[in-house]
Amino acid sequence: MRFSRIGLKGSSLTKGLLALAISGALLFQSPVFAVSINSATQEVLQNVKGVGPAKARAIIAEREKRGAFQSPEDLSSRVKGIGMKTIVKITDSGITFELPEAPPASRSVRSRSRD
């Protein structure tokens, strides 16, 4: 790749480091962020290779009906058409199986009357 063609100026070390970073990013494409299966939107789920709109809707419907997925096995047993191949694709895309945090317990506030 000729960096002068794309307008990059700098030392050969800078150009080499840039080339290394680009090739590393292309070689090891990993998810940029992780999203829990228990909070992922339909759009996020359907963009996972092998899931698509129908499975994404089924995942969300089951999650809304019976609550959070505890594990990949739980997802597979509760949603028809989700097998181990799909589980691998889901986890490889950066989707995790973290349980949602419980909301903080509300404290009761006692009113103090002053006599």
Summary of the structure (lengths in Angstrom):
residues: 115
radius of gyration: 23.2
end to end distance: 83.8
largest distance: 84.6
contacts: 232
relative contact order: 0.15
helix: 49%
strand: 3%
